Amino acid sequence: MKLAAIAFTARGLRLGEGLIGRLEPLGVQMSLCAGFGERSCSAAQWTEQAFAQADALLYLGAAGIAVRCIAPFLKSKLSDPAVLVMDENGRYCISLLSGHAGGANRLAGQVAALCGAEPVITTATDGRGLFAADQWAAENGCALLPKGAIRLVSGALLAGEAVGFSSDFPLEGPLPPGFTASPPPGAPRVWVTCCGRGDGPACLRVVPRAALLGVGCRRGVSAQAIEQALKDFLALHQWEEASLREVCTIDVKRDEAGLLEFCRARGLPLRFFSAAQLAGAPGSFHASPFVQSAVGVDNVCERSAVLGGGQLRLPKFCQNGVTLALALAPVRLTPPRPQAQPARRPGAKVT
């Protein structure tokens, strides 16, 4: 995690300097900027850059400064970085933004523990020690769809109503309090799945990013052609695009402009395999004599998807010079559990 911090007083700067080395064992790389003095950085410009490049922001100063700085850049609770605020005396560390999906609640607890501060967590589910689906999804690298269902699930839990929970993948341990495998009709539901078909506005789909997309294509194919083929391929199988983790293909496509553009637009890594590696992929595949003569192996899309690290789930699909196949890597999820209530300093007031 990349944490960008800015301090507005000399005392706050010293507090930040003391955190840098101590956060590294927790996997947090921290940078620090002075927002005061002759060589100070502009808080507004710093915020704009940090919002685009960092996973979390820490304001060492007044909460009002942080609120005014971040206001122009807010987009979504599922995409905004975590934002923390700590007073210059290190008494309180406030989780201000993206407490669950962005990890601000967890990070506030870690920073507070290092400083002897009190973490200030205001999200209702955490305050009551209830399960937070958006934080659990973030911890497991899953996408959440649709966004509006998060509020319905959390609202039902807070009201003491039953919420359904089902999973297409194995889960260890019991369901957290408030969830049931047999919810009443119309109740909100959490569904762990890669299915591209929704189940109503009250169904929150937790989508593991575990799908390996194998791609074969003719020379010079456009990114638009690949995009359309993918859309039709996923619609045919009712599979969710948010599940895609990586694109795999043969190494002769290293300079295929359309494929490179397609992956870049989606932020998907692209992995290449040689013809010999593809030929050694385990399993039975749809063979093509033409592909064999062109690239030295009888199938690219299915074989590369399997070599990406999964089992073939969606077989070869052909459209306008593009072939696609999908394999699914093993999905390992941490057991769903209620949130731990934040520890308080001895003598701290509870409001």
Contacts in CASP RR format, 6 or more apart in sequence:
PFRMAT RR
TARGET T0000
AUTHOR 0000-0000-0000
METHOD contacts of the structure
MODEL  1
MKLAAIAFTARGLRLGEGLIGRLEPLGVQMSLCAGFGERSCSAAQWTEQA
FAQADALLYLGAAGIAVRCIAPFLKSKLSDPAVLVMDENGRYCISLLSGH
AGGANRLAGQVAALCGAEPVITTATDGRGLFAADQWAAENGCALLPKGAI
RLVSGALLAGEAVGFSSDFPLEGPLPPGFTASPPPGAPRVWVTCCGRGDG
PACLRVVPRAALLGVGCRRGVSAQAIEQALKDFLALHQWEEASLREVCTI
DVKRDEAGLLEFCRARGLPLRFFSAAQLAGAPGSFHASPFVQSAVGVDNV
CERSAVLGGGQLRLPKFCQNGVTLALALAPVRLTPPRPQAQPARRPGAKV
T
1 27 0 8 1.000
1 28 0 8 1.000
1 29 0 8 1.000
1 55 0 8 1.000
1 56 0 8 1.000
1 107 0 8 1.000
2 28 0 8 1.000
2 29 0 8 1.000
2 31 0 8 1.000
2 53 0 8 1.000
2 54 0 8 1.000
2 55 0 8 1.000
2 56 0 8 1.000
3 23 0 8 1.000
3 28 0 8 1.000
3 29 0 8 1.000
3 30 0 8 1.000
3 31 0 8 1.000
3 54 0 8 1.000
3 55 0 8 1.000
3 56 0 8 1.000
3 57 0 8 1.000
3 58 0 8 1.000
3 107 0 8 1.000
4 30 0 8 1.000
4 31 0 8 1.000
4 33 0 8 1.000
4 46 0 8 1.000
4 49 0 8 1.000
4 50 0 8 1.000
4 53 0 8 1.000
4 54 0 8 1.000
4 56 0 8 1.000
4 57 0 8 1.000
4 58 0 8 1.000
5 16 0 8 1.000
5 19 0 8 1.000
5 30 0 8 1.000
5 31 0 8 1.000
5 32 0 8 1.000
5 33 0 8 1.000
5 57 0 8 1.000
5 58 0 8 1.000
5 59 0 8 1.000
5 60 0 8 1.000
6 32 0 8 1.000
6 33 0 8 1.000
6 34 0 8 1.000
6 35 0 8 1.000
6 41 0 8 1.000
6 43 0 8 1.000
6 46 0 8 1.000
6 47 0 8 1.000
6 50 0 8 1.000
6 57 0 8 1.000
6 58 0 8 1.000
6 59 0 8 1.000
6 60 0 8 1.000
7 13 0 8 1.000
7 15 0 8 1.000
7 16 0 8 1.000
7 32 0 8 1.000
7 33 0 8 1.000
7 34 0 8 1.000
7 35 0 8 1.000
7 36 0 8 1.000
7 60 0 8 1.000
7 61 0 8 1.000
7 88 0 8 1.000
8 35 0 8 1.000
8 36 0 8 1.000
8 43 0 8 1.000
8 59 0 8 1.000
8 60 0 8 1.000
8 61 0 8 1.000
8 62 0 8 1.000
8 65 0 8 1.000
8 88 0 8 1.000
9 36 0 8 1.000
9 60 0 8 1.000
9 61 0 8 1.000
9 88 0 8 1.000
10 36 0 8 1.000
11 88 0 8 1.000
11 89 0 8 1.000
12 60 0 8 1.000
12 61 0 8 1.000
12 88 0 8 1.000
13 32 0 8 1.000
13 34 0 8 1.000
13 60 0 8 1.000
15 60 0 8 1.000
15 86 0 8 1.000
15 88 0 8 1.000
15 89 0 8 1.000
15 90 0 8 1.000
15 115 0 8 1.000
16 30 0 8 1.000
16 32 0 8 1.000
16 58 0 8 1.000
16 60 0 8 1.000
17 32 0 8 1.000
19 30 0 8 1.000
19 111 0 8 1.000
19 114 0 8 1.000
19 115 0 8 1.000
20 30 0 8 1.000
20 32 0 8 1.000
21 30 0 8 1.000
22 114 0 8 1.000
23 29 0 8 1.000
23 30 0 8 1.000
23 110 0 8 1.000
23 111 0 8 1.000
23 114 0 8 1.000
24 30 0 8 1.000
26 110 0 8 1.000
28 56 0 8 1.000
28 107 0 8 1.000
28 110 0 8 1.000
30 58 0 8 1.000
31 54 0 8 1.000
33 41 0 8 1.000
33 46 0 8 1.000
34 40 0 8 1.000
34 41 0 8 1.000
35 41 0 8 1.000
35 43 0 8 1.000
35 46 0 8 1.000
43 65 0 8 1.000
43 69 0 8 1.000
44 69 0 8 1.000
46 69 0 8 1.000
47 57 0 8 1.000
47 69 0 8 1.000
47 70 0 8 1.000
47 73 0 8 1.000
48 72 0 8 1.000
48 73 0 8 1.000
50 57 0 8 1.000
50 81 0 8 1.000
51 57 0 8 1.000
51 70 0 8 1.000
51 73 0 8 1.000
51 80 0 8 1.000
51 81 0 8 1.000
54 81 0 8 1.000
55 81 0 8 1.000
55 82 0 8 1.000
55 102 0 8 1.000
56 81 0 8 1.000
56 82 0 8 1.000
56 83 0 8 1.000
56 84 0 8 1.000
56 102 0 8 1.000
56 103 0 8 1.000
56 104 0 8 1.000
56 107 0 8 1.000
57 66 0 8 1.000
57 70 0 8 1.000
57 81 0 8 1.000
57 82 0 8 1.000
57 83 0 8 1.000
57 84 0 8 1.000
58 83 0 8 1.000
58 84 0 8 1.000
58 85 0 8 1.000
58 86 0 8 1.000
58 111 0 8 1.000
59 65 0 8 1.000
59 66 0 8 1.000
59 69 0 8 1.000
59 83 0 8 1.000
59 84 0 8 1.000
59 85 0 8 1.000
59 86 0 8 1.000
60 86 0 8 1.000
60 87 0 8 1.000
60 88 0 8 1.000
61 85 0 8 1.000
61 86 0 8 1.000
61 87 0 8 1.000
61 88 0 8 1.000
62 85 0 8 1.000
62 87 0 8 1.000
63 85 0 8 1.000
63 94 0 8 1.000
63 96 0 8 1.000
66 83 0 8 1.000
66 85 0 8 1.000
66 96 0 8 1.000
67 96 0 8 1.000
70 83 0 8 1.000
70 96 0 8 1.000
70 97 0 8 1.000
73 80 0 8 1.000
74 80 0 8 1.000
74 97 0 8 1.000
76 147 0 8 1.000
77 98 0 8 1.000
77 100 0 8 1.000
77 101 0 8 1.000
77 134 0 8 1.000
77 147 0 8 1.000
77 150 0 8 1.000
78 101 0 8 1.000
78 134 0 8 1.000
78 144 0 8 1.000
78 147 0 8 1.000
80 97 0 8 1.000
80 98 0 8 1.000
80 102 0 8 1.000
81 97 0 8 1.000
81 98 0 8 1.000
81 102 0 8 1.000
82 95 0 8 1.000
82 97 0 8 1.000
82 98 0 8 1.000
82 99 0 8 1.000
82 102 0 8 1.000
82 103 0 8 1.000
82 104 0 8 1.000
82 107 0 8 1.000
83 96 0 8 1.000
83 97 0 8 1.000
83 98 0 8 1.000
83 104 0 8 1.000
84 93 0 8 1.000
84 94 0 8 1.000
84 95 0 8 1.000
84 96 0 8 1.000
84 104 0 8 1.000
84 107 0 8 1.000
84 108 0 8 1.000
84 111 0 8 1.000
85 93 0 8 1.000
85 94 0 8 1.000
85 96 0 8 1.000
86 92 0 8 1.000
86 93 0 8 1.000
86 94 0 8 1.000
86 111 0 8 1.000
86 115 0 8 1.000
86 117 0 8 1.000
90 115 0 8 1.000
90 116 0 8 1.000
90 117 0 8 1.000
91 117 0 8 1.000
91 118 0 8 1.000
92 112 0 8 1.000
92 117 0 8 1.000
92 118 0 8 1.000
92 119 0 8 1.000
92 120 0 8 1.000
93 108 0 8 1.000
93 109 0 8 1.000
93 111 0 8 1.000
93 112 0 8 1.000
93 115 0 8 1.000
93 117 0 8 1.000
93 118 0 8 1.000
93 119 0 8 1.000
93 120 0 8 1.000
94 108 0 8 1.000
94 120 0 8 1.000
95 104 0 8 1.000
95 105 0 8 1.000
95 107 0 8 1.000
95 108 0 8 1.000
95 119 0 8 1.000
95 120 0 8 1.000
95 121 0 8 1.000
95 122 0 8 1.000
95 123 0 8 1.000
96 104 0 8 1.000
97 104 0 8 1.000
98 104 0 8 1.000
99 105 0 8 1.000
99 106 0 8 1.000
99 108 0 8 1.000
99 121 0 8 1.000
99 123 0 8 1.000
99 135 0 8 1.000
100 123 0 8 1.000
100 125 0 8 1.000
100 132 0 8 1.000
100 134 0 8 1.000
100 135 0 8 1.000
100 138 0 8 1.000
101 134 0 8 1.000
101 135 0 8 1.000
101 137 0 8 1.000
101 138 0 8 1.000
101 144 0 8 1.000
102 138 0 8 1.000
103 135 0 8 1.000
103 138 0 8 1.000
105 119 0 8 1.000
105 121 0 8 1.000
105 123 0 8 1.000
105 126 0 8 1.000
105 135 0 8 1.000
105 339 0 8 1.000
105 342 0 8 1.000
106 135 0 8 1.000
108 119 0 8 1.000
108 120 0 8 1.000
108 121 0 8 1.000
108 342 0 8 1.000
109 119 0 8 1.000
109 121 0 8 1.000
109 342 0 8 1.000
111 117 0 8 1.000
111 119 0 8 1.000
112 118 0 8 1.000
112 119 0 8 1.000
116 345 0 8 1.000
117 345 0 8 1.000
118 344 0 8 1.000
118 345 0 8 1.000
118 348 0 8 1.000
119 342 0 8 1.000
119 343 0 8 1.000
120 342 0 8 1.000
121 127 0 8 1.000
121 342 0 8 1.000
123 132 0 8 1.000
124 130 0 8 1.000
124 154 0 8 1.000
124 158 0 8 1.000
125 131 0 8 1.000
125 132 0 8 1.000
125 154 0 8 1.000
125 157 0 8 1.000
125 158 0 8 1.000
125 339 0 8 1.000
126 132 0 8 1.000
126 339 0 8 1.000
126 341 0 8 1.000
126 342 0 8 1.000
127 339 0 8 1.000
127 341 0 8 1.000
127 342 0 8 1.000
128 158 0 8 1.000
128 341 0 8 1.000
129 338 0 8 1.000
129 339 0 8 1.000
129 340 0 8 1.000
129 341 0 8 1.000
130 154 0 8 1.000
130 157 0 8 1.000
130 158 0 8 1.000
130 176 0 8 1.000
130 177 0 8 1.000
130 178 0 8 1.000
130 338 0 8 1.000
130 339 0 8 1.000
131 157 0 8 1.000
131 176 0 8 1.000
131 177 0 8 1.000
131 178 0 8 1.000
131 179 0 8 1.000
131 336 0 8 1.000
131 337 0 8 1.000
131 338 0 8 1.000
131 339 0 8 1.000
132 154 0 8 1.000
132 339 0 8 1.000
133 144 0 8 1.000
133 150 0 8 1.000
133 153 0 8 1.000
133 154 0 8 1.000
133 190 0 8 1.000
133 204 0 8 1.000
133 206 0 8 1.000
134 144 0 8 1.000
134 150 0 8 1.000
135 339 0 8 1.000
136 206 0 8 1.000
136 334 0 8 1.000
136 336 0 8 1.000
136 337 0 8 1.000
137 143 0 8 1.000
137 144 0 8 1.000
137 206 0 8 1.000
139 334 0 8 1.000
140 206 0 8 1.000
140 208 0 8 1.000
140 333 0 8 1.000
140 334 0 8 1.000
141 208 0 8 1.000
141 209 0 8 1.000
142 192 0 8 1.000
142 206 0 8 1.000
142 207 0 8 1.000
142 208 0 8 1.000
142 209 0 8 1.000
142 333 0 8 1.000
143 206 0 8 1.000
143 207 0 8 1.000
143 209 0 8 1.000
143 240 0 8 1.000
143 242 0 8 1.000
143 243 0 8 1.000
144 150 0 8 1.000
144 204 0 8 1.000
144 205 0 8 1.000
144 206 0 8 1.000
144 207 0 8 1.000
145 198 0 8 1.000
145 204 0 8 1.000
145 205 0 8 1.000
145 207 0 8 1.000
145 240 0 8 1.000
145 242 0 8 1.000
146 201 0 8 1.000
146 204 0 8 1.000
146 205 0 8 1.000
148 201 0 8 1.000
149 188 0 8 1.000
149 201 0 8 1.000
149 202 0 8 1.000
149 203 0 8 1.000
149 204 0 8 1.000
149 205 0 8 1.000
150 204 0 8 1.000
152 188 0 8 1.000
152 201 0 8 1.000
152 202 0 8 1.000
152 204 0 8 1.000
153 163 0 8 1.000
153 188 0 8 1.000
153 189 0 8 1.000
153 190 0 8 1.000
153 202 0 8 1.000
153 204 0 8 1.000
155 161 0 8 1.000
155 188 0 8 1.000
156 162 0 8 1.000
156 163 0 8 1.000
156 187 0 8 1.000
156 188 0 8 1.000
157 163 0 8 1.000
157 178 0 8 1.000
160 178 0 8 1.000
161 187 0 8 1.000
161 188 0 8 1.000
162 178 0 8 1.000
162 179 0 8 1.000
162 180 0 8 1.000
162 183 0 8 1.000
162 184 0 8 1.000
162 187 0 8 1.000
163 178 0 8 1.000
163 179 0 8 1.000
163 180 0 8 1.000
163 183 0 8 1.000
163 187 0 8 1.000
163 188 0 8 1.000
163 189 0 8 1.000
163 190 0 8 1.000
164 179 0 8 1.000
164 180 0 8 1.000
164 181 0 8 1.000
164 182 0 8 1.000
164 183 0 8 1.000
164 187 0 8 1.000
164 188 0 8 1.000
164 189 0 8 1.000
164 190 0 8 1.000
165 175 0 8 1.000
165 179 0 8 1.000
165 180 0 8 1.000
165 181 0 8 1.000
165 189 0 8 1.000
165 190 0 8 1.000
165 336 0 8 1.000
166 181 0 8 1.000
166 189 0 8 1.000
166 190 0 8 1.000
166 191 0 8 1.000
166 192 0 8 1.000
167 191 0 8 1.000
167 192 0 8 1.000
167 193 0 8 1.000
167 333 0 8 1.000
168 191 0 8 1.000
168 192 0 8 1.000
168 193 0 8 1.000
168 194 0 8 1.000
168 195 0 8 1.000
169 192 0 8 1.000
169 208 0 8 1.000
169 331 0 8 1.000
169 333 0 8 1.000
171 192 0 8 1.000
171 333 0 8 1.000
171 335 0 8 1.000
171 336 0 8 1.000
172 335 0 8 1.000
173 335 0 8 1.000
175 181 0 8 1.000
175 336 0 8 1.000
176 336 0 8 1.000
176 337 0 8 1.000
176 338 0 8 1.000
177 338 0 8 1.000
179 190 0 8 1.000
179 336 0 8 1.000
183 189 0 8 1.000
186 202 0 8 1.000
187 202 0 8 1.000
188 202 0 8 1.000
188 203 0 8 1.000
188 204 0 8 1.000
189 199 0 8 1.000
189 202 0 8 1.000
189 203 0 8 1.000
189 204 0 8 1.000
190 203 0 8 1.000
190 204 0 8 1.000
190 206 0 8 1.000
191 199 0 8 1.000
191 203 0 8 1.000
191 204 0 8 1.000
191 205 0 8 1.000
191 206 0 8 1.000
192 205 0 8 1.000
192 206 0 8 1.000
192 208 0 8 1.000
192 333 0 8 1.000
193 205 0 8 1.000
193 206 0 8 1.000
193 207 0 8 1.000
193 240 0 8 1.000
194 207 0 8 1.000
194 208 0 8 1.000
194 210 0 8 1.000
194 211 0 8 1.000
194 239 0 8 1.000
194 240 0 8 1.000
194 243 0 8 1.000
194 328 0 8 1.000
195 205 0 8 1.000
195 238 0 8 1.000
195 239 0 8 1.000
195 240 0 8 1.000
196 205 0 8 1.000
196 234 0 8 1.000
196 238 0 8 1.000
196 239 0 8 1.000
196 240 0 8 1.000
197 238 0 8 1.000
198 205 0 8 1.000
199 205 0 8 1.000
205 240 0 8 1.000
207 240 0 8 1.000
207 242 0 8 1.000
207 243 0 8 1.000
208 243 0 8 1.000
208 331 0 8 1.000
208 333 0 8 1.000
209 242 0 8 1.000
209 243 0 8 1.000
209 244 0 8 1.000
209 245 0 8 1.000
210 243 0 8 1.000
210 245 0 8 1.000
210 328 0 8 1.000
210 329 0 8 1.000
210 330 0 8 1.000
210 331 0 8 1.000
211 239 0 8 1.000
211 243 0 8 1.000
211 244 0 8 1.000
211 245 0 8 1.000
211 313 0 8 1.000
211 326 0 8 1.000
211 327 0 8 1.000
211 328 0 8 1.000
211 329 0 8 1.000
212 245 0 8 1.000
212 246 0 8 1.000
212 247 0 8 1.000
212 248 0 8 1.000
212 305 0 8 1.000
212 306 0 8 1.000
212 308 0 8 1.000
212 309 0 8 1.000
212 310 0 8 1.000
212 326 0 8 1.000
212 327 0 8 1.000
212 328 0 8 1.000
212 329 0 8 1.000
213 230 0 8 1.000
213 244 0 8 1.000
213 246 0 8 1.000
213 247 0 8 1.000
213 248 0 8 1.000
213 268 0 8 1.000
213 305 0 8 1.000
213 324 0 8 1.000
213 325 0 8 1.000
213 326 0 8 1.000
214 247 0 8 1.000
214 248 0 8 1.000
214 249 0 8 1.000
214 300 0 8 1.000
214 301 0 8 1.000
214 302 0 8 1.000
214 304 0 8 1.000
214 305 0 8 1.000
214 324 0 8 1.000
214 325 0 8 1.000
214 326 0 8 1.000
214 327 0 8 1.000
215 226 0 8 1.000
215 247 0 8 1.000
215 248 0 8 1.000
215 249 0 8 1.000
215 253 0 8 1.000
215 259 0 8 1.000
215 300 0 8 1.000
215 301 0 8 1.000
215 304 0 8 1.000
215 322 0 8 1.000
215 323 0 8 1.000
215 324 0 8 1.000
216 249 0 8 1.000
216 250 0 8 1.000
216 253 0 8 1.000
216 300 0 8 1.000
216 301 0 8 1.000
216 304 0 8 1.000
216 322 0 8 1.000
216 323 0 8 1.000
216 324 0 8 1.000
217 225 0 8 1.000
217 226 0 8 1.000
217 249 0 8 1.000
217 253 0 8 1.000
217 256 0 8 1.000
217 259 0 8 1.000
217 321 0 8 1.000
217 322 0 8 1.000
217 323 0 8 1.000
218 321 0 8 1.000
218 322 0 8 1.000
219 256 0 8 1.000
220 256 0 8 1.000
220 257 0 8 1.000
220 258 0 8 1.000
221 256 0 8 1.000
221 258 0 8 1.000
221 259 0 8 1.000
221 320 0 8 1.000
221 321 0 8 1.000
221 322 0 8 1.000
222 258 0 8 1.000
223 257 0 8 1.000
223 258 0 8 1.000
223 259 0 8 1.000
223 261 0 8 1.000
223 262 0 8 1.000
223 265 0 8 1.000
225 320 0 8 1.000
225 321 0 8 1.000
225 322 0 8 1.000
226 258 0 8 1.000
226 259 0 8 1.000
226 262 0 8 1.000
226 322 0 8 1.000
227 262 0 8 1.000
228 319 0 8 1.000
228 320 0 8 1.000
229 317 0 8 1.000
229 319 0 8 1.000
229 320 0 8 1.000
229 321 0 8 1.000
229 322 0 8 1.000
229 324 0 8 1.000
230 241 0 8 1.000
230 324 0 8 1.000
232 317 0 8 1.000
232 319 0 8 1.000
233 239 0 8 1.000
233 314 0 8 1.000
233 317 0 8 1.000
233 319 0 8 1.000
233 324 0 8 1.000
233 326 0 8 1.000
234 240 0 8 1.000
234 241 0 8 1.000
236 317 0 8 1.000
237 314 0 8 1.000
237 326 0 8 1.000
239 314 0 8 1.000
239 326 0 8 1.000
244 266 0 8 1.000
244 268 0 8 1.000
245 268 0 8 1.000
245 329 0 8 1.000
246 268 0 8 1.000
246 269 0 8 1.000
246 270 0 8 1.000
246 271 0 8 1.000
246 308 0 8 1.000
247 259 0 8 1.000
247 262 0 8 1.000
247 263 0 8 1.000
247 268 0 8 1.000
247 269 0 8 1.000
247 270 0 8 1.000
247 271 0 8 1.000
248 270 0 8 1.000
248 271 0 8 1.000
248 272 0 8 1.000
248 273 0 8 1.000
248 304 0 8 1.000
248 305 0 8 1.000
248 307 0 8 1.000
248 308 0 8 1.000
249 256 0 8 1.000
249 259 0 8 1.000
249 270 0 8 1.000
249 271 0 8 1.000
249 272 0 8 1.000
249 273 0 8 1.000
249 300 0 8 1.000
249 301 0 8 1.000
249 304 0 8 1.000
250 272 0 8 1.000
250 273 0 8 1.000
250 274 0 8 1.000
250 275 0 8 1.000
250 278 0 8 1.000
250 295 0 8 1.000
250 297 0 8 1.000
250 300 0 8 1.000
250 304 0 8 1.000
251 272 0 8 1.000
251 273 0 8 1.000
251 274 0 8 1.000
251 275 0 8 1.000
252 275 0 8 1.000
252 295 0 8 1.000
253 259 0 8 1.000
253 272 0 8 1.000
254 272 0 8 1.000
259 270 0 8 1.000
260 270 0 8 1.000
263 269 0 8 1.000
263 270 0 8 1.000
271 304 0 8 1.000
271 308 0 8 1.000
273 303 0 8 1.000
273 304 0 8 1.000
273 307 0 8 1.000
275 295 0 8 1.000
275 296 0 8 1.000
275 297 0 8 1.000
277 307 0 8 1.000
278 297 0 8 1.000
278 299 0 8 1.000
278 300 0 8 1.000
278 303 0 8 1.000
278 304 0 8 1.000
278 307 0 8 1.000
279 296 0 8 1.000
279 297 0 8 1.000
279 298 0 8 1.000
279 303 0 8 1.000
280 303 0 8 1.000
281 303 0 8 1.000
281 304 0 8 1.000
281 306 0 8 1.000
281 307 0 8 1.000
282 306 0 8 1.000
283 306 0 8 1.000
283 312 0 8 1.000
285 298 0 8 1.000
285 299 0 8 1.000
285 302 0 8 1.000
285 303 0 8 1.000
285 312 0 8 1.000
285 316 0 8 1.000
286 299 0 8 1.000
286 302 0 8 1.000
286 315 0 8 1.000
286 316 0 8 1.000
287 298 0 8 1.000
287 299 0 8 1.000
288 298 0 8 1.000
288 299 0 8 1.000
289 298 0 8 1.000
291 297 0 8 1.000
291 298 0 8 1.000
291 299 0 8 1.000
291 300 0 8 1.000
292 298 0 8 1.000
297 303 0 8 1.000
299 316 0 8 1.000
300 323 0 8 1.000
301 316 0 8 1.000
301 317 0 8 1.000
301 323 0 8 1.000
301 324 0 8 1.000
301 325 0 8 1.000
302 312 0 8 1.000
302 315 0 8 1.000
302 316 0 8 1.000
302 325 0 8 1.000
305 312 0 8 1.000
305 325 0 8 1.000
305 326 0 8 1.000
305 327 0 8 1.000
306 312 0 8 1.000
306 327 0 8 1.000
308 327 0 8 1.000
308 329 0 8 1.000
309 327 0 8 1.000
309 329 0 8 1.000
310 327 0 8 1.000
310 328 0 8 1.000
310 329 0 8 1.000
310 330 0 8 1.000
311 327 0 8 1.000
311 328 0 8 1.000
312 325 0 8 1.000
312 326 0 8 1.000
312 327 0 8 1.000
313 326 0 8 1.000
313 327 0 8 1.000
313 328 0 8 1.000
314 324 0 8 1.000
314 325 0 8 1.000
314 326 0 8 1.000
315 325 0 8 1.000
316 323 0 8 1.000
316 324 0 8 1.000
316 325 0 8 1.000
317 323 0 8 1.000
317 324 0 8 1.000
317 325 0 8 1.000
344 350 0 8 1.000
END
